[in-house]
């Protein structure tokens, strides 16, 4: 009896995941050029990428805070943002890989 219930739970979880991912799909940004006197470029994009983990946490509790600046100049802002995000999120991964390499070398030399 638990087998059909487990299957139903799995199907519901998969459907919920698909709906959540579909809700995150990028769409058109109608407010990007409305009332913008100065558009953010590469350097603000880089900074926003660096602080994105903290900004995300704050945005969960405050509606006035968003992760991504919609008043940007396009590709240069996106490029800076992606470099900032990748620098923040690849640092811990790289340090873990280096630690594993050191352990392997220490074991091999022992």
Buried (B, 14 or more C-beta within 10 A) or exposed (E): EEEEEEEEEEEEEEEEEEEEEEEEEEEEEEEBEEEBEEBBBBEBBBBBBBBBEEBEEEBEEEEEEEBBBBBBBEEBBBBBBEBBBEEBEEEEEEEEEEEEEEEEEEEEEE
